[in-house]
Amino acid sequence: MPLHTAQDPSQIQSFSDVGEQFLVFYSSRDDAGRMWCPDCRDVEDLVERTFASADGPSALIIYVGQRNEWRETPSNTFRGEPWNVQSIPTIIRVTDSQEDSRLVENEIPEKLASFVQK
């Protein structure tokens, strides 16, 4: 399935607003098109390979904001309910319009392949 990007993340208010099987939370991109978070950049190719293949699971990328919007804003939309994202990158599995499980930061390289097969 294709890997989609949320055009307006503020419109996604709950898991029922999501049609994909997985949510990928990344730092936003700067003017040069590069994510400011080094951990996000480190897993970007792996995530792309995992979700972009024709027979791969569906995923939606949600950018959480620029560095100051994420690090200096405790009220960032994605830190609260229902997402509770405290670290990026984070990948959430969605089942029946609710969170099933998640991988965070350094878990992703080692566990992503088995995580998407569950």
N, C-alpha and C positions, 0 to 999 in steps of 0.2 A: 504494500500500500504506500501511497505517497506520504511524505513527511510534510505536514502543513505548518504554517506560521500564523498565529493569531494576529490579524490585522489591527484589532482594537482590543487589547487585553482587558480593558476596563469593562467591556461588555460581557465578560465571562464571570458570572457571579456565583455559580454553583457547579457541581459535577454534572448536573442534568443539562447544563448548557454545552456540554462537551460530547461530541459524537465519536471521538477517537478512543482507542483502548489505553493509550498512554499520554501523559502530559510531561513535557520536558521543560523545566524552568531553567533559564539561562540569564546571564547578565545581558543588558542591552548592548548594541553595537555603537561604536563611536563614529565620528565623521568619516573615518577611513574604512568603515565596515568591519572593524575588528571588535570582538567582545572584550570588555575591560577586565573580566575575570580570567586569570590564567588557568584555573581549574576547568572552567567552561571550555576554553580553547583547547585544553589537553584532551577532552573527550569528544569534541565536535566531530571529528572524522569517524570515530567509532559509532557514535549515535547516527550519523548520516548513513553509514554502511548497514547498520542494523535495521533502520526503519525505512530507508528509501527504496529497498528492493521490492520488486513486484509482488513477491510472496511474503514480505515482512508484515508485521503488525502495524496498525495505524497509530500515528503519534501527532500531537500538536505541540509546537514550540511556543512558549510564552516567555517573553522578555520582561524581566522584573523591574527594569529601569537602569539609569546610569548609576555610577558609583555612589554619588551623593544621595540619590533617591533610594538606594538600597541600604547603604551602610549608616547613613545619618538620619534616616526616617523610620523610627520604630513603628509608625502607623502605615507603612507600605502595605498596600492592599493584600499582597501575597503572603505577608507574615501572619495575618489573622485568619479567622475562619472563612471558608472551610479548608483553605490550602495549608496553613501552618508551615510554610516553607521558611526555614531558619538559615539554611545554607544553600549555596548554589555551586554547581549544578545539582538539581534534584529531579528524579524521574518518578512519577506516580503512576501506578497501574489503576485504571478505573474499571470497576465491575458493577453492573446494575446501578449506574449513576452515583456511585460512592467510591471512596478510596479503598483499595484492596490492600496495597502494600507500596513501599517506596524504597528507592536507592538514593543515597546521598553521597556527594563528593567522591572520595577515594574508593568507595564501594563499586562505583560504576564500571571501571575498566575490568575488574576481576569477575563481577557477577552479572553484567548486563545480558550476556548470551543466555544464561539459565533463567534469569528473571523474565525475559520475554517469552520463554517456552512454557512457563507454568500454565 
